Amino acid sequence: MLSHPLELDVQFAGSDEDRDLAAKLLGLMRARGRFMSANAPIRLSLETIAEYFEGTGVTGAETRLRAAVAANAPIFAIEEIDGQSVVVTTRRGIRAVEVDGQGRHDFAQRLMTPQPKPERPPVPVRERPRIDERWSTLQVTLDYLEEEAAPADTVVETEVVEATLEVEMAAVDEQAVEPVAAEAPVIPPARTITIPVVTPTDVTGIDDLELAAAIRQRLAADPRVANFGEQWLMEDRVPRFSRGDLRRLREYLQEQEQPLADDVLAQDVLGVRAGSAEFELTRFAIDYRLSREKEFEFVGTTNQRFWSTNGLPPIGTTRRKPNELGTDYRFLLDEMTEGPAYRSVESVDHVLTFFEYIHGLLPYDSQMQRLLPAPLQPNQRGAVLTFETPQSYTTYLVELRYPTPNRGGFILGLDDFYTENLVPGAIISISRTENDGHYRVEYLAESGQNGRLLELDERRAQRYVFRPTTFACGVEPRMLLTEDRMSGLNGEKPLDEKVRRRPESVVAATFERIGQHRGGNYSADFDTLLAGVNVERPMTETLLRSTLENDDTGAFSRDPEGQDVYTYVPGTTP
């Protein structure tokens, strides 16, 4: 559709100057409102118009404009808006007419104003149902029944009156009869309840720890009390989880492929925001409810409550199974103290052996027992800890396996830390923090050193080889496996599993590998033997010394000519 500009002939009045100025004013106003409707008012301030015309060379513009507007009143009008004179006209060249906007087709009124609610018609008065006249015979029947019952009642009353009169006449003629007093009702005795007197127990002479243990034992036996660690709450106030919630918790653990703390599960799975009023209650509910589910296992500490489930990948080395490592460290059970003082020391220094280095582990000996936390739950098999290394700005997730009656304890998960920073024989320091599940591991940083050190080559068949190695950590020289000291291990294969189970067989094989051959016998000093036997299996100084000196076969003996030197006679070991 094509649109054409509105062209209307307008007759102006007044003098020639007024008509000329009025025509120019109308053209200016039409240019201003060229996109407006034909009857829409176009407004321009008189001051702005006068300034425009003065710019075109018209002198006394405002006075002349007022005269031209006054002469053409049917076309222009001057309004006062906020104290300012405004010229008003339309594109048609007539004065603007105020139009009443309240029409029938006003959408604001039609669409936004709801119609009045319809009036409910008046409810007609319902006529009460009239009783059928046939029901009137019911009263006659009732009256007939009352008449039949009346003679009996009358006879009874008459007899009573006559009896009363006879009694009164007898009372006048005969002597007065004393009235017989009515017997008082028998009131049964009140039931008496005797409450036994409870004598309070005097606990002033009992130790606080013993009293706390007694209270803990009593509350733990009460099924109405929920307990986890040192937290207690009434069982009915602990939130319960549906089967769907437990499934989502299990699937999230399997998706992350590692144990997770209870606060992470509360936020990521259950959607409870940290810091909210129910956050701590949700954490306690997770710990308490999951401890009663067979599919979940608690592997945390008091401050870091980790949870695990079936199907998660193991933490640490895959060279040996955890049960085999526990058998290797079984000898630590004999070196443990009966009442260990958990977390009683600030830090522990340790020298890495070759066996610990290639498996990425640490022994859970008596020193580690005094540094690390005790099991939080009964029958807890392990605990997941975090080891922070400030020198490499890395935190590792490690697993502590607690000892059992048949297996020793150990710590797994330090493979990457050892490979990237240390060598066998390095000295490390493990210190505790305020969090019983978080520890710091540091090593002695020194200038770079070069040497040919022992390694396990696993590319084809497993063999021990010496390779050039550069390391920048502090080491214990007597535990450093250099080619100069252990050249006999080059090209040797690891011992068979049946041989390495027996400490005597490992010591004998170590003599034959690294000992000095003298007249059919082998001799080696104690430090060299200690470093050599820890290539095949873990062995402490106590165990090695006991194996050498308590040998009934005579295979091992102390060399009287050397200082802390032992000899081995081949063919005499069992």
C-alpha positions in Angstrom: 0.0 0.0 0.0 1.3 3.5 -1.0 0.9 6.5 1.3 0.9 10.1 0.0 1.7 13.2 2.0 -1.3 15.2 3.2 -1.5 18.3 1.0 -4.3 20.7 2.1 -4.8 24.3 0.9 -4.9 26.7 3.9 -6.1 30.3 3.6 -4.1 32.6 5.9 -5.4 35.9 7.2 -3.8 39.2 8.2 -1.3 41.4 6.5 1.1 40.1 3.8 3.9 39.7 6.4 1.6 37.9 8.7 0.4 35.5 5.9 3.9 34.9 4.8 5.1 34.2 8.3 2.1 32.0 9.1 2.7 29.9 6.0 6.4 29.4 7.0 5.2 28.6 10.6 2.8 25.9 9.3 5.4 24.4 7.1 7.8 24.2 10.1 5.1 22.6 12.3 4.2 20.1 9.6 7.8 19.1 9.2 8.0 18.6 13.0 4.9 16.3 13.0 5.4 14.7 9.6 4.9 11.2 11.1 1.9 12.1 13.2 -1.8 11.7 12.4 -3.7 14.5 10.6 -5.6 15.6 13.7 -2.9 15.0 16.3 -1.8 18.3 18.0 1.8 19.4 17.1 3.4 21.5 19.8 6.5 23.7 19.6 7.6 26.2 22.1 7.3 29.8 21.0 10.8 30.6 22.2 12.3 27.8 20.0 10.3 29.0 16.9 11.4 32.5 17.4 15.0 31.5 17.8 14.7 29.5 14.5 13.2 32.5 12.5 15.8 34.9 14.0 18.4 32.6 12.6 16.9 33.0 9.1 17.0 36.8 9.3 13.6 37.7 10.7 13.8 40.5 13.2 11.5 40.7 16.2 10.5 37.2 15.6 8.5 36.5 18.8 6.4 39.7 18.4 5.6 39.0 14.8 4.9 35.4 15.5 2.3 36.3 18.2 0.7 38.7 15.7 0.6 36.1 12.9 -0.9 33.5 15.3 -3.5 35.9 16.6 -4.5 36.8 12.9 -4.9 33.1 12.1 -6.7 31.8 15.2 -8.5 29.1 13.2 -5.1 27.6 12.4 -2.9 28.2 15.4 -3.3 28.5 19.1 -0.9 29.5 22.0 -1.1 27.4 25.2 0.7 28.0 28.5 2.4 24.9 29.7 4.6 25.1 32.8 4.9 28.8 32.4 6.1 28.5 28.8 4.2 29.6 25.6 3.7 26.7 23.2 2.3 27.0 19.6 -0.2 24.3 18.7 -1.6 23.2 15.3 -2.2 20.1 13.2 -1.1 18.8 9.9 -4.5 19.6 8.4 -4.0 23.3 9.3 -6.7 23.7 11.9 -6.6 24.1 15.6 -6.2 20.9 17.6 -9.5 19.7 19.1 -9.5 17.8 22.3 -11.0 14.4 21.7 -12.7 12.4 24.5 -10.7 9.2 24.7 -13.3 7.4 26.6 -14.9 5.6 23.6 -16.5 2.3 23.2 -13.5 0.8 21.4 -10.9 1.8 24.0 -8.8 -1.3 24.5 -7.5 -0.2 27.9 -11.1 -0.2 29.1 -12.3 -3.2 27.3 -9.4 -5.5 28.0 -8.2 -4.4 31.4 -11.5 -3.6 33.2 -13.4 -6.7 34.1 -17.1 -7.0 33.5 -19.3 -6.8 36.5 -20.3 -10.0 38.1 -23.7 -11.2 37.2 -26.3 -10.8 39.9 -27.8 -13.9 41.3 -31.5 -14.1 40.9 -33.5 -14.1 44.1 -34.1 -17.6 45.5 -37.8 -18.4 45.6 -39.4 -19.3 48.9 -39.8 -23.0 49.1 -43.2 -24.1 50.3 -43.2 -26.3 53.3 -44.7 -29.8 52.6 -48.1 -30.3 54.1 -48.7 -33.3 56.3 -51.1 -35.9 54.8 -54.4 -36.1 56.7 -54.0 -39.8 57.0 -51.3 -39.2 59.6 -53.9 -37.7 62.0 -55.1 -41.2 63.0 -51.8 -41.7 64.8 -52.8 -39.4 67.6 -56.0 -41.4 68.1 -54.0 -44.6 68.5 -51.6 -43.0 71.0 -54.6 -41.7 73.1 -56.1 -45.2 73.2 -52.8 -46.6 74.4 -52.6 -44.0 77.2 -56.2 -44.8 78.3 -55.3 -48.5 78.7 -52.3 -47.8 80.8 -54.1 -45.3 83.1 -56.0 -47.8 85.4 -52.8 -49.6 86.4 -51.2 -46.4 87.4 -54.3 -45.3 89.4 -54.4 -48.6 91.4 -50.8 -48.2 92.4 -51.3 -44.7 93.6 -54.5 -45.6 95.6 -52.7 -48.5 97.3 -49.9 -46.2 98.3 -52.3 -43.6 99.7 -54.2 -46.2 101.7 -51.0 -47.7 103.1 -49.9 -44.3 104.2 -53.1 -43.7 106.0 -53.0 -47.0 107.9 -49.5 -46.2 109.1 -50.6 -42.8 110.4 -53.5 -44.3 112.3 -51.4 -47.0 113.9 -48.9 -44.3 115.0 -51.7 -42.5 116.9 -53.1 -45.6 118.7 -49.9 -47.5 119.5 -46.7 -46.4 121.0 -44.3 -44.4 118.9 -41.8 -46.5 117.0 -38.3 -45.2 116.9 -37.0 -44.7 113.4 -34.3 -47.1 112.2 -31.2 -45.2 111.1 -30.0 -46.1 107.6 -26.7 -47.8 107.3 -23.9 -45.6 106.0 -22.4 -46.7 102.6 -19.1 -48.6 102.9 -16.3 -46.6 101.3 -13.4 -48.8 100.0 -9.9 -47.8 101.3 -7.9 -45.7 99.0 -5.1 -47.5 97.0 -1.7 -46.7 98.2 1.3 -46.7 95.8 4.7 -47.0 97.4 7.6 -45.5 95.4 11.0 -47.0 96.2 13.5 -44.5 97.4 16.3 -44.1 94.9 19.7 -43.4 96.5 21.8 -41.2 94.3 25.2 -42.7 93.3 28.2 -40.7 94.6 30.5 -40.1 91.6 32.9 -37.7 93.3 35.5 -40.3 93.7 35.3 -41.6 90.1 37.7 -40.4 87.4 36.1 -38.2 84.7 37.3 -40.6 81.9 35.8 -43.6 83.6 32.5 -41.7 84.2 32.4 -40.6 80.5 33.0 -44.2 79.4 30.2 -45.4 81.6 27.8 -42.8 80.3 28.9 -43.6 76.7 28.3 -47.3 77.3 24.8 -46.7 78.7 23.7 -44.4 75.9 25.1 -46.6 73.2 22.9 -49.5 74.5 19.8 -47.3 74.3 18.1 -47.7 70.9 16.3 -44.4 71.4 19.7 -42.5 71.1 21.6 -42.1 67.9 25.3 -42.0 68.1 28.2 -41.4 65.7 31.7 -40.7 67.1 31.2 -38.2 69.9 27.9 -36.9 68.6 24.6 -37.9 70.2 21.0 -37.1 69.3 17.6 -38.6 69.9 16.9 -41.2 67.1 13.5 -39.8 66.2 15.0 -36.4 65.4 17.5 -37.8 62.8 16.3 -37.3 59.2 15.7 -40.6 57.3 16.7 -41.3 53.8 14.7 -43.1 51.2 16.0 -45.9 49.0 16.3 -43.3 46.2 18.5 -41.1 48.3 20.8 -44.0 49.2 21.0 -45.0 45.5 21.9 -41.4 44.5 24.6 -41.3 47.2 26.1 -44.6 46.0 26.0 -43.7 42.3 27.6 -40.3 43.0 30.5 -42.0 44.9 31.0 -44.4 42.0 30.9 -41.6 39.5 33.6 -39.6 41.4 35.7 -42.8 41.7 37.0 -41.9 45.1 35.8 -41.6 48.7 34.0 -38.4 49.6 33.4 -36.5 52.8 29.9 -36.1 54.4 29.8 -32.4 53.8 30.4 -32.9 50.0 27.6 -35.5 49.9 25.2 -33.2 51.7 25.8 -30.3 49.3 26.2 -32.1 46.0 23.7 -34.9 46.4 21.1 -33.8 48.9 21.3 -30.1 48.0 21.7 -28.7 51.5 23.6 -25.4 51.4 26.7 -25.1 53.7 26.0 -22.7 56.6 22.3 -23.3 56.6 20.4 -24.3 59.8 20.0 -27.9 58.8 23.5 -28.5 57.3 25.1 -30.0 60.4 21.9 -32.1 61.1 22.1 -33.5 57.5 25.8 -34.4 58.0 25.0 -36.3 61.2 22.1 -38.0 59.4 24.5 -39.1 56.6 27.0 -40.5 59.0 24.4 -42.2 61.2 22.2 -43.7 58.5 25.1 -44.8 56.2 26.8 -46.6 59.1 23.8 -48.9 59.2 23.9 -49.7 55.5 26.0 -52.6 54.2 26.7 -51.0 50.8 28.6 -48.1 52.5 31.8 -48.1 54.5 33.1 -45.4 56.7 36.8 -44.6 56.0 37.2 -41.2 57.7 38.3 -39.6 60.9 36.7 -37.3 63.5 37.3 -34.1 61.4 37.2 -35.7 57.9 34.4 -38.2 57.6 35.0 -39.9 54.3 32.6 -42.5 52.9 33.2 -45.3 50.4 31.1 -47.8 48.6 31.5 -51.0 46.5 33.2 -50.7 43.2 35.6 -47.8 43.8 39.1 -48.2 42.4 41.7 -48.9 45.1 44.0 -46.1 46.3 47.7 -46.6 45.7 49.8 -49.3 44.1 48.5 -52.2 42.0 51.7 -54.2 42.2 50.6 -56.0 45.3 47.2 -56.6 46.8 46.4 -55.0 50.2 46.1 -58.4 51.8 49.6 -59.3 50.6 51.0 -56.1 51.9 49.3 -56.7 55.3 51.0 -60.1 55.4 54.4 -58.5 54.6 54.0 -56.1 57.5 52.7 -58.7 59.9 55.9 -58.5 61.9 54.9 -55.0 63.0 52.3 -56.5 65.3 55.0 -57.8 67.6 56.7 -54.4 67.8 53.5 -52.5 68.6 52.8 -51.3 72.2 49.7 -52.6 73.9 48.2 -49.2 74.7 49.2 -46.8 71.9 48.9 -43.1 72.5 47.3 -41.9 69.3 48.3 -38.4 68.1 50.7 -37.9 71.0 53.6 -36.6 68.9 53.8 -33.6 66.6 55.9 -35.1 63.8 57.8 -38.2 62.7 60.9 -38.5 60.5 61.3 -41.5 58.3 63.9 -42.9 55.8 62.4 -44.4 52.6 63.4 -47.9 51.7 63.4 -49.4 48.2 60.3 -51.5 48.9 58.4 -48.5 50.2 59.5 -46.4 47.2 58.3 -48.7 44.5 54.9 -49.4 46.2 54.3 -45.8 47.3 53.6 -46.7 50.9 54.7 -46.1 54.5 54.7 -48.6 57.4 52.2 -48.2 60.2 54.7 -48.8 63.0 54.7 -47.6 66.6 55.9 -44.1 65.6 53.2 -43.7 63.0 50.7 -45.0 65.5 51.6 -42.1 67.9 51.1 -39.6 65.0 48.0 -40.8 63.3 44.4 -40.9 64.6 42.7 -43.9 66.2 39.8 -45.7 64.4 36.6 -43.7 65.0 34.1 -46.6 64.6 34.3 -50.2 65.9 35.7 -52.6 63.4 36.9 -49.8 61.1 39.3 -51.3 58.6 40.9 -48.1 57.2 40.9 -44.3 57.0 41.3 -42.0 54.1 43.7 -39.1 54.9 45.0 -36.1 53.0 48.8 -35.6 52.8 49.8 -32.1 51.7 53.2 -31.4 50.3 53.9 -27.6 50.6 57.1 -27.9 48.4 55.2 -29.2 45.4 51.8 -27.5 46.2 50.0 -30.8 45.9 47.6 -32.7 48.2 47.4 -36.5 47.9 44.5 -38.8 49.0 46.1 -41.7 50.9 44.6 -44.7 52.7 45.6 -45.9 56.1 45.0 -49.6 56.6 44.7 -50.4 60.3 46.3 -53.6 61.6 44.3 -56.7 62.2 45.1 -59.7 64.4 46.8 -61.4 61.3 48.0 -58.5 59.2 50.0 -55.3 59.8 49.1 -51.8 59.0 50.4 -49.5 56.2 49.7 -46.3 54.3 49.1 -46.3 50.6 48.8 -43.7 47.9 52.2 -41.8 47.8 53.4 -43.3 44.4 53.4 -40.0 42.5 54.9 -38.0 45.3 57.9 -40.4 45.6 58.4 -40.7 41.8 58.4 -36.9 41.2 60.5 -35.8 44.2 62.4 -38.5 46.0 64.6 -41.6 45.6 65.1 -44.6 47.9 66.9 -43.5 51.0 65.3 -40.0 51.1 64.5 -38.5 54.5 60.9 -37.2 54.9 59.1 -35.6 57.8 55.4 -36.0 58.5 53.7 -33.5 60.8 50.2 -33.3 62.0 47.7 -30.4 61.9 44.7 -29.4 63.9 42.6 -31.6 61.6 43.2 -35.2 62.5 42.7 -36.3 58.9 45.1 -33.8 57.3 48.9 -34.0 57.5 52.0 -32.3 55.9 54.8 -34.2 54.3 58.1 -32.5 53.6 61.6 -33.5 52.5 65.0 -32.0 52.8 65.6 -29.9 49.6 69.3 -29.9 48.5 71.2 -29.1 45.4 71.0 -31.6 42.6 73.1 -34.8 42.7 73.8 -37.4 40.2 74.3 -41.2 40.7 73.5 -44.6 39.3 70.7 -45.8 41.5 68.8 -49.1 41.7 65.4 -49.3 39.8 62.9 -52.0 38.9 62.6 -52.5 35.1 59.1 -53.7 34.3 59.2 -53.3 30.5 59.5 -57.0 29.7 60.6 -59.4 32.5 61.0 -57.7 35.9 64.7 -57.1 36.6 66.8 -54.8 38.9 68.9 -52.4 37.0 71.1 -49.3 37.8 70.4 -46.1 35.8 71.7 -42.6 36.0 69.5 -40.6 38.3 69.4 -36.9 39.3 67.9 -36.1 42.6 67.6 -32.9 44.8 66.6 -34.3 48.2 68.4 -35.1 51.4 69.2 -38.9 51.7 70.5 -41.3 54.3 73.8 -42.6 52.8 73.5 -46.1 54.4 70.1 -46.6 52.7 71.0 -45.2 49.3 71.2 -48.0 46.8 74.1 -47.0 44.5 75.8 -49.3 42.1 79.1 -49.1 44.1 77.4 -50.7 47.1 74.8 -53.0 45.5 76.4 -54.0 42.2 75.4 -57.6 42.8 71.7 -56.7 42.3 72.2 -55.6 38.7 70.2 -57.9 36.4 68.7 -59.9 39.2 65.1 -60.9 39.1 62.7 -60.4 42.1 62.6 -63.4 44.4 59.8 -65.9 44.1 56.8 -65.3 46.4 57.5 -68.5 48.4 61.0 -67.4 49.1 60.3 -63.8 50.1 57.6 -64.8 52.7 60.4 -66.1 55.0 62.7 -63.4 56.4 65.5 -66.0 56.8 65.4 -66.9 53.1 65.4 -63.2 52.0 68.4 -62.5 54.3 70.3 -65.5 52.8 69.5 -64.4 49.2 70.7 -60.9 50.1 74.0 -62.2 51.4 74.5 -64.1 48.1 73.7 -61.0 46.0 75.6 -58.2 47.7 77.9 -60.0 50.3 81.6 -60.4 50.0 82.5 -64.0 49.1 85.2 -65.4 51.4 86.1 -69.1 51.3 82.6 -70.3 50.6 81.0 -67.9 53.0 79.5 -64.5 52.5 79.9 -61.5 54.8 78.3 -58.0 54.9 77.9 -55.2 57.4 74.5 -54.6 59.1 73.7 -51.4 57.3 74.3 -52.9 53.8 72.1 -55.9 54.7 69.3 -53.7 56.0 69.3 -51.7 52.7 69.5 -54.9 50.7 66.7 -56.9 52.4 64.3 -54.0 52.0 64.5 -54.4 48.3 62.5 -57.6 48.4 60.3 -57.2 51.5 59.9 -54.7 54.4 62.1 -55.4 57.4 63.0 -53.2 60.3 66.3 -53.1 62.2 64.7 -55.1 65.1 63.5 -57.9 62.8 66.8 -58.1 60.9 68.8 -58.2 64.1 66.6 -60.8 65.6 66.8 -63.0 62.4 70.6 -62.8 62.4 71.2 -63.4 66.1 68.4 -65.9 66.9 69.2 -68.4 64.1 69.2 -72.0 65.3 70.6 -73.4 62.1 73.9 -71.6 62.4 73.6 -70.1 59.0 74.1 -66.5 60.3 76.7 -65.5 62.8 78.5 -62.3 63.9 82.0 -61.8 62.5 84.3 -61.1 65.5 86.9 -59.5 63.3 84.5 -56.8 61.8 82.5 -54.1 63.4 78.8 -55.0 63.2 79.5 -57.5 60.4 77.7 -60.8 59.9 78.5 -63.9 57.9 76.4 -66.4 56.1 77.2 -70.1 55.4 75.3 -71.3 52.3 73.3 -74.5 52.4 72.3 -74.3 56.1 69.2 -72.2 55.9 65.9 -74.2 56.2 
